[in-house]
């Protein structure tokens, strides 16, 4: 697990809402907030640690020259397309049904978890495990805000419909901070329908401006065979791995590749559970 030391910056230090939010972050497991006075007495801390900015317009993490924040931008676009009847490669790979339980073992910023929660509906459940304490807290904070209906109103009815769907989906995502291999051992056998791995942060493409800064706070380690074995035990239906096209990780970890997406830079690998009827 990756604990997180961050410098806190409140844009309005007397705002009760921001004070409540900063107190919530300081109470999250694995997060150490540097006392505010150290921001001035030790300027080099700004180079060593990211800064958590809590503002009236949102919360974000400043890591070097980059900003990391929760925003369901790609999930919004994908849900708009799904509602229009267009296919989604992720949903095809995981093959979720309404009422299923989905375990995202590498949560990141939660885009796929939101799409999964949209698919499984109110009777389903999504569990997201994130290795980084600060990413886990950022996503939980963002999901809570989204679930409370804090999203923009648009002139486009399709976009408004998708925002509402994501707000409802966010209510059914449970975020856990920890090492996914360790936490998987705590799940009962065949207790979730699908276990999903997306260790893509290890291989950020040069063009991926939104993902590149996550390297500074995310887990760089390769997925282990032991973690995949635990995922196979826990899953009722299948284990899915998202990786770069032609990645040797599929063969190393025993996944069969579902090739597709001619213009996509990723593929999905699957290990189907014996006797699974999906």
C-alpha positions as CSV (number, residue, x, y, z in Angstrom):
1,X,0.0,0.0,0.0
2,X,1.1,3.5,-0.7
3,X,0.7,6.0,2.2
4,X,0.4,9.6,1.2
5,X,2.0,12.7,2.7
6,X,0.4,15.9,1.3
7,X,0.6,19.6,1.9
8,X,-2.9,21.1,2.5
9,X,-4.0,24.3,0.9
10,X,-7.4,25.8,1.7
11,X,-8.3,28.6,-0.6
12,X,-10.8,30.0,2.0
13,X,-9.5,28.9,5.5
14,X,-12.6,30.1,7.3
15,X,-15.1,28.4,5.0
16,X,-16.9,25.8,7.2
17,X,-17.6,23.5,4.3
18,X,-13.9,23.5,3.2
19,X,-12.8,23.0,6.8
20,X,-15.1,20.0,7.1
21,X,-13.7,18.6,3.9
22,X,-10.1,19.1,5.0
23,X,-10.9,17.3,8.3
24,X,-12.4,14.4,6.4
25,X,-9.2,14.0,4.3
26,X,-7.0,14.2,7.4
27,X,-9.0,11.3,8.9
28,X,-8.6,9.0,5.9
29,X,-6.3,6.0,6.5
30,X,-2.8,6.3,5.1
31,X,-2.9,10.1,4.6
32,X,-0.6,12.4,6.5
33,X,-1.3,16.2,6.3
34,X,1.7,18.4,6.8
35,X,0.9,21.2,9.3
36,X,0.2,24.4,7.3
37,X,3.1,26.3,8.9
38,X,5.5,23.9,7.2
39,X,4.4,25.2,3.8
40,X,6.2,28.4,4.7
41,X,9.1,27.3,6.9
42,X,10.1,24.4,4.6
43,X,9.5,25.5,0.9
44,X,11.3,22.4,-0.4
45,X,8.3,20.4,0.9
46,X,6.5,21.6,-2.2
47,X,9.0,19.7,-4.3
48,X,8.9,16.5,-2.1
49,X,5.2,16.2,-1.6
50,X,2.1,16.9,-3.7
51,X,-0.3,19.7,-2.6
52,X,-3.9,18.9,-1.9
53,X,-5.9,22.0,-2.9
54,X,-9.4,22.2,-1.4
55,X,-11.4,25.0,-3.1
56,X,-14.9,26.2,-3.5
57,X,-14.7,25.0,-7.1
58,X,-13.4,21.5,-6.3
59,X,-10.6,19.5,-4.9
60,X,-7.4,18.5,-6.7
61,X,-3.9,17.3,-6.1
62,X,-1.0,19.2,-7.5
63,X,1.9,16.9,-8.3
64,X,4.8,18.7,-9.9
65,X,3.4,20.6,-12.9
66,X,0.3,18.4,-13.1
67,X,-3.1,18.4,-11.5
68,X,-4.9,15.2,-10.5
69,X,-8.7,15.4,-9.8
70,X,-11.7,13.2,-9.9
71,X,-13.8,13.9,-13.0
72,X,-16.0,11.3,-14.8
73,X,-15.2,12.9,-18.2
74,X,-14.6,9.6,-20.2
75,X,-17.3,7.8,-18.2
76,X,-19.7,10.5,-19.1
77,X,-18.9,10.2,-22.8
78,X,-19.1,6.4,-22.7
79,X,-22.5,6.4,-20.9
80,X,-23.9,8.8,-23.4
81,X,-22.8,6.4,-26.2
82,X,-24.2,3.4,-24.3
83,X,-27.5,5.1,-23.8
84,X,-27.6,5.7,-27.5
85,X,-27.1,2.0,-28.1
86,X,-23.5,2.1,-29.1
87,X,-21.2,-0.8,-27.9
88,X,-18.6,-0.4,-25.2
89,X,-15.5,-2.7,-25.3
90,X,-15.1,-2.7,-21.5
91,X,-18.7,-3.8,-20.9
92,X,-18.4,-6.5,-23.6
93,X,-15.3,-7.8,-21.9
94,X,-16.7,-7.9,-18.3
95,X,-20.2,-9.0,-19.5
96,X,-21.9,-7.6,-16.4
97,X,-25.6,-8.1,-15.8
98,X,-28.0,-6.1,-13.6
99,X,-27.5,-7.1,-10.0
100,X,-23.9,-8.3,-10.4
101,X,-21.1,-7.5,-8.1
102,X,-18.0,-6.1,-9.7
103,X,-14.5,-5.8,-8.1
104,X,-12.2,-3.3,-9.7
105,X,-8.8,-4.2,-8.1
106,X,-7.0,-1.2,-9.6
107,X,-9.4,1.6,-9.2
108,X,-7.3,4.6,-10.3
109,X,-9.7,7.5,-10.9
110,X,-12.7,5.3,-11.1
111,X,-13.8,5.6,-14.8
112,X,-14.4,1.9,-15.4
113,X,-15.9,1.5,-12.0
114,X,-18.5,4.1,-12.8
115,X,-19.4,2.5,-16.1
116,X,-19.7,-0.9,-14.3
117,X,-21.9,0.6,-11.6
118,X,-24.1,2.0,-14.3
119,X,-24.5,-1.4,-15.8
120,X,-25.1,-3.4,-12.6
121,X,-27.7,-0.9,-11.4
122,X,-29.2,-0.3,-8.0
123,X,-29.4,-4.0,-7.2
124,X,-25.7,-4.5,-8.0
125,X,-22.5,-3.4,-6.3
126,X,-19.1,-2.2,-7.3
127,X,-16.0,-2.4,-5.0
128,X,-13.0,-0.4,-6.0
129,X,-9.5,-1.1,-4.5
130,X,-6.9,1.6,-4.8
131,X,-3.3,1.2,-3.7
132,X,-2.6,4.9,-3.2
133,X,-4.2,6.5,-0.1
134,X,-4.5,9.9,-1.7
135,X,-6.1,8.6,-4.9
136,X,-8.5,6.5,-2.9
137,X,-9.6,9.5,-0.9
138,X,-9.8,11.8,-4.0
139,X,-12.1,9.3,-5.7
140,X,-14.2,8.7,-2.7
141,X,-14.6,12.4,-2.2
142,X,-15.5,12.9,-5.9
143,X,-18.0,10.0,-5.9
144,X,-19.7,11.3,-2.8
145,X,-20.1,14.7,-4.4
146,X,-21.4,13.2,-7.6
147,X,-23.8,10.9,-5.7
148,X,-25.2,14.0,-4.0
149,X,-26.1,15.5,-7.4
150,X,-23.2,17.9,-7.7
151,X,-22.8,17.9,-11.5
152,X,-23.3,20.5,-14.2
153,X,-26.6,21.0,-16.0
154,X,-26.2,21.0,-19.8
155,X,-28.4,22.1,-22.7
156,X,-27.8,18.7,-24.2
157,X,-30.5,16.3,-23.0
158,X,-28.3,13.2,-23.7
159,X,-25.6,14.7,-21.5
160,X,-28.1,15.5,-18.7
161,X,-29.4,12.0,-18.8
162,X,-25.9,10.5,-18.6
163,X,-25.0,12.8,-15.6
164,X,-28.1,11.6,-13.8
165,X,-27.2,8.0,-14.5
166,X,-23.6,8.5,-13.2
167,X,-24.9,10.2,-10.1
168,X,-27.1,7.2,-9.4
169,X,-24.2,4.8,-10.2
170,X,-21.8,6.6,-7.8
171,X,-24.1,5.7,-4.9
172,X,-23.3,2.0,-5.4
173,X,-19.4,2.2,-5.5
174,X,-17.5,1.2,-2.3
175,X,-13.9,2.4,-2.3
176,X,-11.2,0.6,-0.3
177,X,-7.6,1.6,0.2
178,X,-5.1,-1.2,0.3
179,X,-3.0,-3.7,-1.6
180,X,-5.3,-5.6,-3.9
181,X,-3.5,-8.9,-3.4
182,X,-3.8,-8.6,0.4
183,X,-7.4,-7.5,0.3
184,X,-8.4,-10.2,-2.2
185,X,-7.4,-12.9,0.3
186,X,-10.1,-11.5,2.6
187,X,-12.9,-12.2,0.2
188,X,-14.8,-15.4,0.2
189,X,-14.4,-17.8,-2.7
190,X,-16.9,-17.0,-5.6
191,X,-18.2,-14.0,-3.7
192,X,-18.1,-11.5,-6.6
193,X,-19.1,-12.0,-10.2
194,X,-16.1,-10.3,-12.0
195,X,-12.7,-9.2,-10.9
196,X,-11.0,-6.6,-13.0
197,X,-7.4,-5.4,-13.3
198,X,-6.3,-2.3,-15.2
199,X,-2.6,-1.6,-14.3
200,X,-2.3,0.9,-17.2
201,X,-0.8,3.6,-15.1
202,X,2.5,1.7,-15.3
203,X,2.6,2.3,-19.1
204,X,1.4,5.8,-19.5
205,X,1.6,6.8,-23.2
206,X,3.2,10.1,-24.1
207,X,-0.1,11.5,-25.4
208,X,-2.0,10.7,-22.2
209,X,-1.8,14.1,-20.4
210,X,-4.6,13.1,-18.0
211,X,-3.0,9.9,-16.8
212,X,0.8,10.8,-16.9
213,X,0.8,12.6,-13.5
214,X,-0.7,9.6,-11.8
215,X,2.7,8.0,-11.9
216,X,3.8,10.2,-9.0
217,X,1.2,8.8,-6.6
218,X,0.2,5.4,-8.1
219,X,1.5,1.8,-7.7
220,X,4.3,1.1,-10.3
221,X,4.5,-2.6,-9.6
222,X,3.5,-5.3,-12.2
223,X,0.5,-7.4,-11.6
224,X,1.5,-10.6,-9.8
225,X,0.5,-14.2,-10.6
226,X,-0.5,-14.6,-7.0
227,X,-3.0,-11.7,-7.2
228,X,-4.5,-13.2,-10.4
229,X,-4.8,-16.6,-8.6
230,X,-6.7,-14.9,-5.7
231,X,-8.9,-13.1,-8.2
232,X,-9.8,-16.4,-9.9
233,X,-10.7,-17.8,-6.5
234,X,-12.9,-14.8,-5.6
235,X,-14.7,-14.5,-9.0
236,X,-17.8,-16.4,-9.9
237,X,-17.7,-15.7,-13.6
238,X,-14.4,-14.3,-15.0
239,X,-11.3,-12.3,-14.3
240,X,-10.5,-9.5,-16.8
241,X,-7.2,-7.8,-17.5
242,X,-6.9,-4.6,-19.5
243,X,-3.4,-4.0,-21.1
244,X,-1.6,-2.5,-24.0
245,X,-2.1,-4.3,-27.4
246,X,0.4,-7.1,-27.8
247,X,1.4,-6.8,-24.1
248,X,3.4,-9.9,-22.9
249,X,1.5,-9.5,-19.6
250,X,-1.5,-11.5,-21.1
251,X,0.7,-14.6,-21.7
252,X,2.7,-14.2,-18.5
253,X,-0.4,-14.1,-16.4
254,X,-2.5,-16.7,-18.3
255,X,-5.1,-14.5,-20.0
256,X,-6.7,-15.3,-23.4
257,X,-6.9,-12.1,-25.4
258,X,-10.1,-10.7,-26.8
259,X,-8.7,-8.7,-29.7
260,X,-10.7,-5.9,-31.1
261,X,-10.9,-2.1,-31.4
262,X,-8.9,-1.6,-34.6
263,X,-7.9,1.9,-33.5
264,X,-7.6,1.2,-29.8
265,X,-4.2,0.9,-28.1
266,X,-5.6,-1.6,-25.5
267,X,-6.9,-5.1,-25.4
268,X,-8.8,-7.1,-22.8
269,X,-7.7,-10.6,-21.6
270,X,-10.0,-13.0,-19.9
271,X,-9.8,-16.0,-17.6
272,X,-13.2,-17.6,-17.5
273,X,-14.2,-19.6,-14.4
274,X,-15.0,-23.3,-15.0
275,X,-18.7,-23.9,-15.1
276,X,-19.5,-20.2,-15.3
277,X,-22.7,-19.7,-17.4
278,X,-22.1,-16.2,-18.6
